[in-house]
Amino acid sequence: MKRSELAFTLALVPLDYLALIAAGIAAYYSRFHPYFVNIRPVIFTLTLSEYVAILLPSLLIWIAVFAAAGLYSTHRRSIARELSRVFLATSTSMALVFSILFFSRTFFDSRFIALVAWFFSIVFVCLGRLVIRGLQRSLMSMGIGVNRIAIIGSNDTADTLKFLFDQKPRFGLKIIAVFKTFDDATAKKLRALKDQDKIDEVLLADPEASKDTTLALIAFTDIEHLGFRYSADLFATAVGRSVIHMFSGIPVIEVQKTPLDGWGAIYKRLFDIVASLILIILTSPIMLVTAIAIKLDSRGPIFFSRLDDNKRMMRIGQGGKPFPYFKFRSMVPGTHNMRYKELSEKDTRKGAPLVKIANDPRITRVGNFIRKFSIDELPEFFLVLIGKMSLVGPRPHMPEEVAKYKPEHKKVLTIKPGITGLAQISGRADLDFDEEVRLDTYYIEHWSPWLDLYILLKTPIVVIFRKGAY
């Protein structure tokens, strides 16, 4: 591990302590602000010195809870997950402090100060960590503190990782060299790079590498004191999401398909209902204006809900079950089948299950605008409300497209389709289908409420700048 990473991790401890002190002091002075005094007069006599005498030792408990919650781990995690841990650890710390005060029969004068201190603690600690993250990323963009990596592998996985690390310096990984396989010649070159202090780690980006090759590479990195990473195969990834059951002393491993089982599914459905209702209300003026514009712009229905033969438009949902689908009409009526006939030569995804027509001549003037900003998909909020779709998930595709899925593609049918998803905020139409499936599979296997929130917050930014949209 780089010294800079250790330094940043170490700096979090005093930074959090100072942030907590600042939160406590800010809460104290907030209580004596004229606005709050006018609402509820101060009837206690807690001086600042007395308050600080209680505050400083209490905050040591908070730091201990932060440490127990993994907030000082040297392993990198997403900013959403880190901030969620700050919230939980801060709430736990406050509850623990009040439990100690209760059992020690110590009375604290102001509940207002305690509640405001809890709020300010979350805000100040989160701000401090965002500043540290920003500083760390700025240094990494200048090449300071990055881990220099040699990739071993010649496949799509290696190419994807190399492109990702080259495009996003914030990951702190810089590719120095790429080798197809690990053999004696590669070992000699790696040793030379290490002796010249040009690499820090080796990344095996070949999930199909033999056991002997992997063990030999691990032994090499141990001898040369280099870090080692590898891209896990399907079984290794699945084992990380496994639950062990014991039957008469025999361990049986159950591989969990997705965290969206049990309470995860309950939470996601409740969130979809509440959020879709709110979004329907907020976007109803936009939908009304869009409906009028479509009607004035061209003849035909407002919604695209039926095919050229007047059959219901269907999309494939969770478990491979079809459901009636509709959205705002953006094309000339009766031209849907042209995508498979007259316009088949303009398909930019030939060989893939999906059909994408660039510069599609079927799109109307209003349709061109509403597609650019994904306004045509706003009616999908109603499909979320009735439970056919979710706000976040893999995009729903047509039956004829799903029929062309390879077996490994059908993983995306594990959960309800979504209005937006990890693939949509990572490139939208610019991604090839296999890459889209890979991102959707990652979402399915690593779902969390915070990942949903991150995707939902980033979606408007992607839509506004029309990244990857046709």
C-alpha positions as CSV (number, residue, x, y, z in Angstrom):
1,M,0.0,0.0,0.0
2,K,1.2,3.5,-0.9
3,R,2.4,5.7,1.9
4,S,0.0,8.4,0.7
5,E,-2.9,6.1,1.2
6,L,-1.8,5.3,4.7
7,A,-1.3,9.0,5.3
8,F,-4.8,9.9,4.2
9,T,-6.3,7.1,6.3
10,L,-4.4,8.3,9.3
11,A,-5.4,11.9,8.7
12,L,-9.1,10.9,9.0
13,V,-8.8,10.3,12.7
14,P,-7.8,13.8,13.9
15,L,-10.0,15.3,11.1
16,D,-13.1,13.4,12.3
17,Y,-12.3,14.5,15.9
18,L,-12.0,18.1,14.9
19,A,-15.2,17.9,12.8
20,L,-17.1,16.4,15.8
21,I,-15.8,19.1,18.1
22,A,-16.9,21.8,15.6
23,A,-20.3,20.1,15.4
24,G,-20.7,20.1,19.2
25,I,-19.7,23.7,19.5
26,A,-22.0,24.7,16.6
27,A,-24.9,22.9,18.3
28,Y,-24.2,24.7,21.6
29,Y,-24.3,28.1,20.1
30,S,-27.3,27.3,18.0
31,R,-29.3,26.8,21.2
32,F,-28.6,30.3,22.2
33,H,-29.4,31.8,18.8
34,P,-32.2,34.4,19.2
35,Y,-34.4,32.6,16.7
36,F,-34.5,29.4,18.9
37,V,-34.6,31.3,22.1
38,N,-37.7,33.1,21.0
39,I,-39.4,29.8,20.2
40,R,-38.3,28.2,23.5
41,P,-36.4,30.2,26.2
42,V,-33.3,28.7,27.7
43,I,-34.0,27.5,31.2
44,F,-30.8,25.7,32.0
45,T,-27.3,27.1,33.1
46,L,-24.8,25.0,31.1
47,T,-21.7,27.1,30.5
48,L,-19.5,26.5,27.5
49,S,-16.6,25.2,29.7
50,E,-18.9,22.7,31.4
51,Y,-20.2,21.6,28.0
52,V,-16.8,21.2,26.5
53,A,-15.7,19.1,29.6
54,I,-18.5,16.6,28.7
55,L,-18.0,16.9,24.9
56,L,-14.3,16.1,24.5
57,P,-14.2,12.8,26.4
58,S,-17.6,11.8,24.8
59,L,-16.1,12.2,21.3
60,L,-13.5,9.6,22.1
61,I,-16.4,7.1,22.2
62,W,-17.5,8.3,18.8
63,I,-14.0,7.8,17.3
64,A,-14.0,4.2,18.8
65,V,-17.4,3.5,17.2
66,F,-16.1,4.9,13.9
67,A,-13.2,2.6,14.0
68,A,-15.4,-0.4,14.8
69,A,-17.6,0.6,11.9
70,G,-14.6,0.3,9.5
71,L,-14.4,4.0,8.8
72,Y,-10.7,3.9,9.2
73,S,-10.2,0.9,6.9
74,T,-7.3,1.2,4.4
75,H,-9.5,-0.5,1.8
76,R,-11.1,1.8,-0.7
77,R,-14.9,1.9,-0.9
78,S,-17.5,3.9,-2.8
79,I,-18.2,7.4,-1.5
80,A,-21.9,6.5,-1.1
81,R,-21.1,3.5,1.1
82,E,-18.6,5.5,3.1
83,L,-21.1,8.3,3.8
84,S,-23.8,5.8,4.7
85,R,-21.5,4.3,7.3
86,V,-20.8,7.8,8.7
87,F,-24.5,8.2,9.2
88,L,-25.0,4.9,10.9
89,A,-21.8,5.2,13.0
90,T,-22.8,8.7,14.1
91,S,-26.3,7.6,15.1
92,T,-24.9,4.6,17.0
93,S,-22.4,6.8,18.8
94,M,-25.1,9.3,19.9
95,A,-27.2,6.4,21.2
96,L,-24.3,4.9,23.0
97,V,-23.4,8.2,24.7
98,F,-26.9,8.7,25.9
99,S,-27.0,5.1,27.2
100,I,-23.9,5.7,29.2
101,L,-25.4,9.0,30.6
102,F,-28.6,7.2,31.5
103,F,-27.0,4.3,33.3
104,S,-24.6,6.6,35.1
105,R,-27.6,8.7,36.1
106,T,-26.0,11.8,34.6
107,F,-28.6,14.3,33.3
108,F,-27.9,16.4,30.2
109,D,-29.5,19.8,30.2
110,S,-30.6,20.2,26.6
111,R,-32.1,17.6,24.2
112,F,-32.0,20.3,21.5
113,I,-28.2,20.5,21.7
114,A,-27.9,16.8,21.5
115,L,-30.1,16.5,18.4
116,V,-28.5,19.4,16.6
117,A,-25.0,18.0,17.5
118,W,-26.0,14.7,15.9
119,F,-27.1,16.5,12.7
120,F,-24.0,18.7,12.5
121,S,-21.8,15.7,13.2
122,I,-23.1,13.9,10.2
123,V,-22.8,17.0,8.0
124,F,-19.3,18.0,9.2
125,V,-17.8,14.5,9.2
126,C,-19.2,13.9,5.7
127,L,-17.8,17.3,4.4
128,G,-14.4,16.5,5.9
129,R,-14.3,13.1,4.2
130,L,-15.4,14.7,0.9
131,V,-12.6,17.2,1.1
132,I,-10.1,14.4,1.8
133,R,-11.5,12.4,-1.1
134,G,-11.3,15.4,-3.4
135,L,-7.7,16.2,-2.4
136,Q,-6.7,12.5,-2.8
137,R,-8.3,12.4,-6.3
138,S,-6.6,15.7,-7.3
139,L,-3.2,14.3,-6.3
140,M,-3.9,11.0,-8.2
141,S,-4.8,13.0,-11.3
142,M,-1.3,14.5,-11.1
143,G,0.2,11.0,-10.7
144,I,0.8,11.3,-7.0
145,G,-0.1,8.3,-4.9
146,V,-1.2,6.1,-7.8
147,N,-0.6,2.4,-7.9
148,R,1.4,1.4,-11.0
149,I,0.1,-1.8,-12.4
150,A,1.2,-4.4,-15.0
151,I,-1.8,-6.3,-16.5
152,I,-1.5,-9.9,-17.6
153,G,-4.2,-11.0,-20.0
154,S,-5.3,-10.7,-23.6
155,N,-9.1,-10.6,-23.6
156,D,-12.1,-8.3,-23.2
157,T,-11.7,-8.2,-19.4
158,A,-8.1,-6.9,-19.7
159,D,-9.1,-4.4,-22.4
160,T,-12.1,-3.1,-20.3
161,L,-9.9,-2.7,-17.2
162,K,-7.2,-0.9,-19.1
163,F,-9.7,1.5,-20.7
164,L,-11.4,2.1,-17.4
165,F,-8.1,2.9,-15.5
166,D,-6.9,5.1,-18.3
167,Q,-10.1,7.1,-18.4
168,K,-10.7,7.4,-14.7
169,P,-7.5,8.4,-12.7
170,R,-9.7,8.6,-9.6
171,F,-9.3,4.9,-9.1
172,G,-5.6,5.5,-8.4
173,L,-4.5,2.7,-10.8
174,K,-2.1,3.5,-13.7
175,I,-1.3,0.8,-16.3
176,I,2.4,0.6,-17.0
177,A,2.6,-2.5,-19.1
178,V,0.4,-5.2,-20.6
179,F,1.4,-8.8,-21.1
180,K,-0.6,-11.6,-22.8
181,T,0.5,-14.4,-20.5
182,F,2.7,-15.1,-17.6
183,D,5.8,-17.1,-18.5
184,D,9.5,-16.9,-17.9
185,A,9.9,-14.0,-20.4
186,T,7.1,-12.0,-18.7
187,A,8.6,-12.7,-15.3
188,K,12.0,-11.3,-16.5
189,K,10.3,-8.1,-17.8
190,L,8.3,-7.7,-14.7
191,R,11.4,-8.1,-12.5
192,A,13.2,-5.4,-14.6
193,L,10.3,-3.0,-14.2
194,K,10.3,-3.6,-10.5
195,D,14.0,-3.1,-10.2
196,Q,13.6,0.2,-12.0
197,D,10.8,1.2,-9.5
198,K,8.2,1.4,-12.3
199,I,5.5,-1.0,-11.0
200,D,3.9,-1.6,-7.7
201,E,1.4,-4.4,-8.5
202,V,0.5,-7.1,-10.9
203,L,-3.1,-7.6,-12.1
204,L,-4.1,-11.0,-13.5
205,A,-7.0,-10.1,-15.8
206,D,-7.7,-13.6,-17.2
207,P,-10.5,-15.3,-15.3
208,E,-9.7,-18.5,-17.3
209,A,-6.1,-18.6,-16.3
210,S,-5.0,-22.1,-15.1
211,K,-4.4,-22.8,-11.5
212,D,-0.7,-23.4,-12.1
213,T,-0.3,-20.0,-13.8
214,T,-2.1,-18.2,-11.0
215,L,-0.1,-20.0,-8.3
216,A,3.2,-19.2,-10.1
217,L,2.2,-15.6,-10.4
218,I,1.3,-15.3,-6.7
219,A,4.6,-16.9,-5.8
220,F,6.5,-14.5,-8.1
221,T,4.8,-11.4,-6.6
222,D,5.6,-12.7,-3.1
223,I,9.2,-13.1,-3.9
224,E,9.5,-9.7,-5.7
225,H,7.3,-7.9,-3.0
226,L,4.8,-6.8,-5.5
227,G,1.1,-6.4,-4.9
228,F,-1.3,-8.9,-6.5
229,R,-4.8,-8.5,-7.8
230,Y,-6.9,-10.8,-10.0
231,S,-10.2,-10.7,-11.9
232,A,-12.3,-13.4,-10.3
233,D,-14.1,-16.1,-12.3
234,L,-17.8,-16.7,-11.9
235,F,-17.5,-19.3,-9.2
236,A,-15.1,-17.2,-7.1
237,T,-17.4,-14.2,-7.4
238,A,-20.4,-16.3,-6.5
239,V,-18.7,-17.8,-3.4
240,G,-18.3,-14.2,-2.1
241,R,-22.1,-14.1,-2.1
242,S,-22.7,-17.4,-0.5
243,V,-24.4,-18.7,2.7
244,I,-23.2,-21.9,4.3
245,H,-25.8,-24.3,5.7
246,M,-24.9,-27.4,7.8
247,F,-26.8,-30.6,7.3
248,S,-25.6,-33.4,9.6
249,G,-22.2,-31.8,9.7
250,I,-22.0,-31.5,5.9
251,P,-21.5,-27.9,4.7
252,V,-23.7,-27.0,1.8
253,I,-23.1,-23.6,0.1
254,E,-26.1,-21.7,-1.1
255,V,-25.1,-19.0,-3.7
256,Q,-27.3,-15.9,-3.4
257,K,-28.4,-14.6,-6.8
258,T,-29.0,-11.0,-5.5
259,P,-29.3,-9.1,-2.3
260,L,-32.8,-8.2,-3.6
261,D,-34.3,-11.2,-1.8
262,G,-36.3,-10.9,1.4
263,W,-36.2,-7.5,3.0
264,G,-34.3,-6.0,0.0
265,A,-37.2,-6.7,-2.3
266,I,-39.7,-5.3,0.3
267,Y,-37.6,-2.1,0.7
268,K,-37.2,-1.6,-3.0
269,R,-40.9,-2.1,-3.7
270,L,-41.9,0.4,-1.0
271,F,-39.4,2.9,-2.3
272,D,-40.6,2.5,-5.8
273,I,-44.2,3.2,-4.8
274,V,-43.5,6.3,-2.8
275,A,-40.9,7.7,-5.3
276,S,-42.9,7.0,-8.4
277,L,-46.0,8.8,-6.9
278,I,-43.8,11.8,-6.1
279,L,-42.2,11.8,-9.6
280,I,-45.6,11.4,-11.3
281,I,-46.8,14.5,-9.5
282,L,-43.6,16.5,-10.2
283,T,-43.5,15.5,-13.9
284,S,-47.2,15.7,-14.7
285,P,-46.9,19.3,-16.2
286,I,-44.1,18.0,-18.5
287,M,-46.1,15.0,-19.5
288,L,-49.2,17.1,-20.2
289,V,-47.2,19.5,-22.4
290,T,-45.5,16.6,-24.1
291,A,-48.9,14.9,-24.9
292,I,-50.2,18.2,-26.4
293,A,-47.0,18.6,-28.5
294,I,-47.2,15.1,-29.9
295,K,-50.8,15.6,-30.9
296,L,-50.1,18.9,-32.6
297,D,-46.9,17.7,-34.3
298,S,-48.1,14.6,-36.1
299,R,-51.2,12.4,-36.6
300,G,-51.4,9.3,-34.4
301,P,-51.8,8.3,-30.8
302,I,-50.0,10.0,-27.9
303,F,-48.6,6.8,-26.5
304,F,-46.7,4.1,-28.3
305,S,-48.4,1.1,-26.9
306,R,-49.4,-1.0,-30.0
307,L,-47.4,-2.5,-32.8
308,D,-48.0,-2.1,-36.5
309,D,-50.5,-5.0,-36.5
310,N,-52.4,-3.3,-33.6
311,K,-51.2,-5.9,-31.1
312,R,-50.2,-4.7,-27.6
313,M,-46.6,-3.6,-27.2
314,M,-45.0,-6.1,-24.8
315,R,-41.7,-6.0,-22.9
316,I,-40.1,-8.8,-21.0
317,G,-40.0,-8.4,-17.2
318,Q,-38.8,-10.2,-14.2
319,G,-38.5,-14.0,-14.6
320,G,-38.9,-13.7,-18.4
321,K,-42.6,-12.8,-18.1
322,P,-44.0,-10.3,-20.6
323,F,-46.0,-7.2,-19.6
324,P,-47.9,-4.5,-21.5
325,Y,-45.6,-1.6,-22.1
326,F,-46.2,2.0,-23.2
327,K,-44.3,5.3,-23.5
328,F,-44.8,8.6,-25.4
329,R,-44.8,8.1,-29.2
330,S,-41.7,9.5,-30.8
331,M,-42.0,8.0,-34.3
332,V,-44.4,8.1,-37.2
333,P,-47.2,5.5,-36.6
334,G,-46.9,2.2,-38.4
335,T,-43.2,2.3,-38.9
336,H,-42.0,0.0,-36.1
337,N,-41.3,-3.0,-38.3
338,M,-39.1,-0.9,-40.6
339,R,-36.3,-1.5,-38.1
340,Y,-36.1,-5.1,-39.2
341,K,-36.7,-4.5,-42.9
342,E,-36.0,-1.2,-44.8
343,L,-33.7,0.2,-42.0
344,S,-31.9,-3.0,-41.2
345,E,-28.8,-1.7,-42.9
346,K,-28.6,1.2,-40.5
347,D,-28.5,-1.0,-37.5
348,T,-25.5,0.0,-35.4
349,R,-25.7,-3.2,-33.3
350,K,-25.7,-5.9,-35.9
351,G,-25.1,-9.3,-34.4
352,A,-26.4,-8.1,-31.0
353,P,-29.9,-8.8,-29.7
354,L,-30.9,-5.1,-29.7
355,V,-31.5,-3.0,-32.7
356,K,-30.3,0.6,-32.7
357,I,-30.9,2.8,-35.7
358,A,-28.7,5.9,-35.8
359,N,-30.3,9.0,-37.4
360,D,-33.6,7.2,-37.5
361,P,-35.8,8.8,-40.2
362,R,-39.0,7.5,-38.5
363,I,-38.6,9.9,-35.5
364,T,-40.8,13.0,-35.5
365,R,-39.7,16.5,-34.7
366,V,-41.2,16.4,-31.2
367,G,-40.0,12.8,-30.9
368,N,-36.4,13.8,-31.6
369,F,-36.5,16.3,-28.7
370,I,-38.2,14.0,-26.1
371,R,-35.8,11.2,-27.0
372,K,-32.8,13.4,-26.4
373,F,-33.9,14.2,-22.9
374,S,-35.6,10.8,-22.2
375,I,-39.0,12.5,-21.8
376,D,-40.6,9.8,-23.9
377,E,-40.0,7.4,-21.0
378,L,-41.7,9.4,-18.3
379,P,-45.0,7.3,-18.5
380,E,-42.9,4.4,-17.2
381,F,-43.4,5.9,-13.8
382,F,-46.9,4.5,-13.9
383,L,-45.5,1.0,-14.7
384,V,-43.3,1.4,-11.7
385,L,-46.3,2.3,-9.6
386,I,-48.3,-0.8,-10.6
387,G,-45.3,-3.0,-10.0
388,K,-44.3,-4.0,-13.6
389,M,-41.1,-2.1,-13.5
390,S,-38.7,-0.5,-10.9
391,L,-37.1,2.9,-10.9
392,V,-33.6,1.2,-11.1
393,G,-32.8,-2.0,-12.9
394,P,-31.9,-3.4,-16.4
395,R,-33.8,-1.8,-19.2
396,P,-36.8,-3.9,-20.5
397,H,-36.5,-5.3,-24.0
398,M,-38.9,-6.7,-26.5
399,P,-39.7,-10.4,-26.8
400,E,-38.0,-10.7,-30.2
401,E,-34.8,-9.1,-28.7
402,V,-34.9,-11.3,-25.6
403,A,-35.3,-14.4,-27.8
404,K,-31.8,-13.6,-29.2
405,Y,-30.2,-13.5,-25.7
406,K,-27.3,-15.9,-25.1
407,P,-27.7,-18.0,-21.9
408,E,-25.4,-15.7,-19.9
409,H,-27.5,-12.6,-20.9
410,K,-30.6,-13.9,-19.2
411,K,-29.1,-13.0,-15.8
412,V,-30.6,-9.5,-16.3
413,L,-34.1,-11.1,-16.1
414,T,-33.5,-12.0,-12.4
415,I,-35.1,-8.7,-11.2
416,K,-37.7,-6.2,-12.4
417,P,-36.6,-4.0,-15.3
418,G,-35.9,-0.4,-14.5
419,I,-36.3,3.1,-16.0
420,T,-32.6,3.8,-15.4
421,G,-29.7,1.6,-14.4
422,L,-26.0,1.3,-14.0
423,A,-25.6,0.8,-17.8
424,Q,-27.7,4.0,-18.5
425,I,-25.4,6.2,-16.4
426,S,-22.3,4.6,-17.8
427,G,-22.7,5.3,-21.5
428,R,-26.3,4.6,-22.5
429,A,-26.3,3.8,-26.3
430,D,-22.6,4.0,-26.6
431,L,-22.1,0.7,-24.8
432,D,-22.2,-2.6,-26.6
433,F,-24.7,-5.1,-25.4
434,D,-22.2,-7.4,-23.6
435,E,-20.9,-4.4,-21.7
436,E,-24.4,-3.4,-20.8
437,V,-25.2,-6.9,-19.5
438,R,-22.0,-6.9,-17.5
439,L,-23.0,-3.7,-15.7
440,D,-26.5,-4.9,-15.1
441,T,-25.2,-8.1,-13.7
442,Y,-23.0,-6.2,-11.4
443,Y,-26.0,-4.2,-10.2
444,I,-28.0,-7.4,-9.6
445,E,-25.2,-9.0,-7.6
446,H,-24.2,-5.9,-5.6
447,W,-27.5,-4.1,-5.1
448,S,-27.9,-1.8,-2.1
449,P,-30.2,1.2,-1.3
450,W,-27.2,3.5,-1.7
451,L,-26.4,2.2,-5.1
452,D,-30.0,2.9,-6.2
453,L,-29.7,6.4,-4.8
454,Y,-26.4,7.0,-6.6
455,I,-27.9,5.9,-9.9
456,L,-31.0,8.0,-9.5
457,L,-29.0,11.1,-8.6
458,K,-26.6,10.7,-11.5
459,T,-29.3,9.9,-14.1
460,P,-30.5,13.6,-14.6
461,I,-26.9,14.7,-15.1
462,V,-26.4,12.0,-17.8
463,V,-29.7,12.9,-19.4
464,I,-29.1,16.7,-19.5
465,F,-25.7,16.2,-21.2
466,R,-27.2,13.5,-23.4
467,K,-24.2,11.2,-22.9
468,G,-24.6,8.2,-25.2
469,A,-28.1,9.1,-26.4
470,Y,-29.2,8.8,-29.9
